[in-house]
Amino acid sequence: MIVGGICLLTAGPASAGPANRKLHHQSNDRSHHSFSAPVPINITGFGAPLPAVTRSYADLKAFSEGQINFKEVETLPDVGPIFNGVSCAGCHSQPAIGGGGLFINEVRVRNNQAPGPVHLFAADNMLRGGWQTQGPATIFPSGVESEPLGCQITSPGCALSACQQEEKSRTTFAWNLPVCDTTSPDYAGGGNCIVGRAATAVFGFGLVEAVSDQALIQLADNEPASVQGSVKFVTEFGQQRVARFGWKDDHATLRAFSGDAYLNEMGITNPDNSAEISSCALNQYQFGVLLQTRAAPEDETEGDGRADIDRFSDFMRALSPPPVLPFTESARFGSRLFDQLGCGGCHTATLTTAPNPASFIPPTTGGIPISSSLNHALSSQVFHPYSDFLLHDMGSLGDGITSGSAGPTMMRTAPLWGLRAKSTFLHDGRAADIATAIILHDGQGKTASQAFQALSASRQQALIDFLSSI
């Protein structure tokens, strides 16, 4: 469905999982087959806290308060003046709070020299209608926040506001730019292009943060040359760290990940990102509502040593990984095929957290370290994300955007755990099912993709059964 120029990738019913869709491949004697799932797709348990967190009142309280902040809807004049959404949960919702996105929630432009994404919405076209009535009563005395938050900058029919005009100029965005294709002559000639990105699930991210830098560096060193990943270093809170979060490995810690998202996705300044992206609506009013103030940061560290970005981090850090389903005989066979095809070369099945994650997990903006009980819960844990969290050259599957040392064809290996809860796949939802996502792998993933396409229909289904269980 196309709404306002953005492809909204909506989910079907819970039972309409990947295994129910038609699977297209290129085997020796057939072009496609249709399969049906033998049992409903089970998504119970997504979004739960780590078991150890439930045994600590203080940790569970921090998780619960963080969850409340994560789903809180931000309002004017704090939100914006340019933004992509008004709530963390608005983008991280499938199949539970903390999950992935149902649609493209962010757009990047190749020739954008400014950091950050294109912002779809703006405070100065967010309100409509003035005061409203219900019988004799006045309702919405200051106007109604439009759904979906005003016209999107990506819509060809949007009469751009002053803020959106500024955004268009700042980012070089145009609604008719093509999707980046790193193999096209236009791209090779320097042509401008855009790429959409869907939000990734944050389940189990506390365990990912708790893996030491050295473990990821060693993992890269041990990978076969043909699929060897690249380590990306970033500087956060005065230290050089190995990145692991974001489609291009832009962050190493959940605090930095949260602070960047609060500013760039919701337009809310915070202790780690105190400079406004724009002052385009400063001191302006619509229907009596102030659109933007000079207050900075809008998210302040409170008496408990936590700002909202710290509470977001508390919530994500304590989230359990996606639950695993019991393996059927087909799924067990699929797990062996996964290794035989070479998928595990990048999608590493098993990682182990550091013995003392508190030694490198940053404290809150108010200087509060993670609790000793949470540190214990995250210490020396063996978990199964099916990702090395490193950058790999994905050839034509690359998003065409450069981010630091992550070039146009470089993408972080997406974790495969919880795959059954997704409705669309790959960085911009271009694949409607797991099979298509595998087929579209290129670059360092091409050999495994070709091996999958050469499998019989029943073996392809076994691999999908495995991926739908982890």
N, C-alpha and C positions, 0 to 999 in steps of 0.2 A: 504494500500500500504506500502511495506517495502522498505525503502531507507537507505542504509548504516547502517543497523542493528537497526534503530529506526523506529517505526511504525508511519508513517505520517497519521494522522486522518483527511482526507480532507473533506471539506464541499461539499454538493451537491447544487443544485439550491435553491434559496431562498424559493421556494414553497415546497421544500421537507423537511418540518418540522417534528417534532416527531410524530404528529398525522397522518402522511401519511404512517408511517412504521407499520410493523406487530407487534402486541402486544402479548407477550407470558406470560401466567400466569397458575396457577394451581387451577382452580375452580373445583367444584364437578363433572362436567360432560363434560368438554372440556379442551383441552390443550392450544389452542391459537385461536386468532381471528384477522381479518384484518379490519382496520378502515381507512377512508379517511377524511381529513379535509374539513369542509363545506366551509371555506373561506381561501384565502391565508394568510400566516403568515406575519404580518405587523411588520417591524423592524424600521420604520421611527422614528426618534427622539433620537436614541441611540447616545451617545457621545456629546450631547449638554451641555452647561454650565447651572448652576443653574439660574433660572429666575432673581433672585436678582442680580446676577453677570452681567447680560446683561444691567442692569441699572446703573452700575458704570463703568466709563471709565477706572479707574485705575485697578479695579479687572478684567475687561474683557481683558485688556492689559496683565496683569500677566497670565491669563488663556491662551491667544493666544500665548504668548512667551513660556509658558511652553509646550503647545501642539507642537510647532515647535521643541523644544528640545527633546520632547518625541519621535518624529518620525525621528530625525536626525540619519544618518548612521555614525557610528564611524569608523575611519580608523587607520592603522598602523602609528606610533608606539604606539599610545595611547591605542588602544584596545589590550586586551590580557596581557601576552603572552598565556594564556589559557582562554577559554571563551565559552559561549553557543550561543551568538548572538551578533549582532553589532548595534541593535536598540531596544529601549523599545517597539516600535510599531511592531517590528518583531514578538514578542510573544503576544502582547496585541492588537489584530486586529479584532476580530470577535464580532459583525458585523461592528464595527467602531473602530477608534483609542481609546484605553482605554478598549477594550473588552477582551475576553478570548483568549486562544490559540487554534489553529487548530490541534495541534500535541503535542506529548510529547517533551517538551523543556528542561527537566532537569532529571537527573538520580541520585538517592541516593543509597549508598551501606551500607548494615547493619553493616559490620565490619569496616567501615571507622572511624578511630579515629581522623582524621582531620575534622575541621568544613567545611561546604559547600558541594555543589554537585560535581559530576564528571563533568569535563569540556570536552565537545564533540570535540571542535576544538582547534587548537594551531597555533600560529603565524608562527612557523617554517615549516608548510606545507600548509600555506594559499595561497601562490603565485605559479604561474605556467607560463611557456612558455617564459619568457624573453620578449624583446621588440617585438612589432607586427607592421605590416604595412597595410596601405590601399592605394593601388597604390604606388605613390612615397612618400606618407606622412608616417611619423613614428607615430604610435599610441601606447598607453600603453608602454611608453619607459621603465618602471620599472617592467613590468610583469602584469599579470591579476590576480585579486583576484578571487580565484576559487569559483565555485558554486557547492555544498553548502559549501563554505569557507574551502575547503580542505576535506580530508577523515575524517570521524567521528571515534572517538576512539571506538565507539560501533559496528563498522562494522568489521565482521570477516576477511575481505579481506584488511583491512587498514594496510599499512606498517607504523607502528607508528614512529612518529618523536621523537627526543630527549625529547622534552617537554611532549609529550604524554606518552613516556616510564616512565618519572618521575611521571606523573599523575597516571598512572596505579599502580605504586608501592606505591604512597602516599595514594591512596584511596582504595586499595585492589580490584580494579575493574577487572573483566574478562568478556568478551563478552558473555560467555556461562553460566553465573550465572543464576539461576532460579529467577522468580518473587517471591517476598516475600509472603509466605502463612503462617500466624501465627498459623494455625491449623495443619500444616504438621509435621511429625516426624523429618524431616531434620531440620526444623526451631527450634523445641523443643530441638534438640541436639546441637544447636549453629551453624548450617550451615549458610554460607554466602549467601546473596541474594541481589537482586536489586529491585528498584521500580521506575517507571516513574511518572513524574508529569507534568500536563498541567497547563499553566498560567491561573490564575483566572481573571475575569473581575474586573476592578477597578471603575466601575460606582457607584456613590453615596458614595464613600469612605470618602469624607469629612464629611458627616453626621455620618458615623460610627466612625471616629476619634473623633467627637464632643460629643459622648456619654460619660458620666462621668464613672470613674472606679466604683464608688459606685453603679451606676445604674446596671452595669453588675454583680457586686457581689450580689446585692439584687435579681436580676433576677435568679441567680443560687440558692440562698437560697429559693426562692419561687417555684421552679420547683418540680414536683412530684418525689419521691425517685427513682422510676423505670427508669426515664429518666433524672435525675438531672445531669446538666453539671458541669464541673470542671473549676475553674478560674485558669489561668496561669499567674504568675507574671514575668515580665522581668524588668531589669534595663536599662533605656535609658536616657542619658543626666543627669545622677546623681540622677534620681528619679525612685522609684519602681512604675511600672504601670501595669495595666491589659492589657494583649496582646489581639489582635483581628484580626490581619492580617497574612496571610499565612496558608497553609494547617495544620500546627501544632501549630498555634498561636505563632509565633516567634517574632512578633513586635506589639507595641502599637501605634506608631506614623508613619505618612507618611514619615517624614524625615528619620527615621531609616530604614523603609521599602525600600525607594529609595536608600539610601546609601549602604545598603547590596546588593541590586540587581545590582547596578552599578559595585561594586567590583566583586561579585561572578558570575554574568551572563555575564558581558562584560569585566571584568578584568581591570576596570578603577578605580584607586585609587582616593579618594576624601577626603574632610576635615574630615569626620567622620570615614573613613577607609583608612588610609594613607599607610599601609604596603602592598606591593605587595604579591600576593599569591605565586608567583614563580619568579625566576630570570633566568629561563632556556634558554631564548633567549637574555639575556642582551648583548647589543652592537654587536649583530649579524646582518649581512646583507644577503639579497637574492635579486638577480637581481638589486642590487644597492639600495634596500629599507631597511632602518633601522627597525628591528623588535621590539626592546624594548630599552627604555632608563631608566636611573635611576631617572628621574624626578618624584617627588612625593610631593604633590598630582598632578595627571594629570588633575583632575577637581578642579580648584581653585575658591575661593570666589572672585568675581569681585567687582568693585567699587560700585555697587548698593546693596552690601551685600548679593548677591546670587551666589551660585554655580549651576551647572547643577542639582544636586540632590534637591536643593531648588525649581528650576523651574519645575522639575518633580512633586514635592509636590504641587506646586501652581496649576498645571493642574489637578491633581487627586482630590485635595481638593475642586475644584470648579465644578467638574463634576456632572451633574444631575443623579438621579437614573434612571433606565430603565423606559421608558414610559409604562403605563398600557393600555391594550385594553379594550373596552367596553365589559362587561360580557354578554355572551349569557345566555339563560335559563339553558343550560347544565352546563356552567361554574359556575353559581350561585349555582346550586345543588352540583357541585363538591367542592365548597368552604365549604359547610356544611359537606360533606363527609371528607374533609381534617381535620376538627376539630373532627369529630366523630371517625376517625381512630386513633387519637392521634398524628398526624403528627406535630401539633402545639406545642407539648411538647418540641421539640428541635428547630423546625423552627418557631420561634416566629414571629408573624405577624407584631407587632407594637413596635417600640422603640421611645424614645424622647430624643433629644439632651439636653445638659446642658444649663443653662441660660447664661453662660459666658464661652464658650469654650476657649477663649484666655487665660484664667487663667491656662490652662494645655497644650495647643497646643504649642510645642516648637517654638522659633523663628528660622529664617534662620541661616545658618552657620555664617553669618555676624552680627547676633544679631537683625535682623529686625522682629518684631512681625507681626502677621497677621493684616490686616487692620481692622479698626473699622467697616467698612461697611460689610466686609466678616464675621467678628465675629457676626454682627447682623443677617446676612443671615443664619448663622449656628445655631443661638441661639433658644432654645425651639422649635425645629422643630419636628413634628410628622412624622415619615416615616415608610415604610413597607418593610423591607428587607427579611422577612421570614427566620430569623436566630437569634440565641441568641449569636453567635460568641464565644461560649464556647467550651471546649473540651468534647467529649463524647466517651465512650467505644463502638467501632463499631465492636468488635469481629473479625470475619474473614475478614471483609471489611477494617480493619486497614492496614496501609501500611508497617508495620513491622519495622519501623525506630523509634529510640528514639531521641527526641529533647528536652533537658531539662526535665521538669516535664511531658511532653507529651510522654507517653510510646508507645510501638509498636502498640497497638490497638486503641490508642486515636487519634481522628481527630476533627478538628474544624468543626462545623456545617456550611455547605456551604449555602450562601444566595440563595434563589430560585427566587428572582426578575430577570427578563430578561431571564428566562430559555429558552424561545422560540427561542432565538438568538443563542443558542449553537448547535453544530453538534454532539458532544459526551459528555458524562457525567461521573461523579465521578473523583477521583483525577488523574487517569491515562487514562481516556477515555475508560475504559473497557466496558462501557455501550453505546450501539448505539442509545438508545432511553430512554425516561423518564420512561416507564414501567419497563424496565430492571434495570434501576438505583434503582427504588423502591424495586424491587424483591431482589436485591443484598444487601440491607440493612441487617445488622446483629447486634448482641450485643444489645445495648439499642434501636436500630431501628427495631429489629426483629418482635416485636409484631405488629407494624404498617404495616410492610411488609406483614406479614401473613394475616392481616385483608384485605389488598388491594387484595391479591391473591384470597381471598374468595369471593370477589365481583363479581357480574355479569359483562358481557362484557360492557354493556351500562353504568353501574356505574363506571367501570374503566375508560371508555372514558370520563365521566363527570369530574372525578378528573383530568385527563390529560388536558381537555379543560380549567379547572381552572388554572392549572399550566402553561399553554401556554398563559395565558392572563395577568398574574401579572408581 
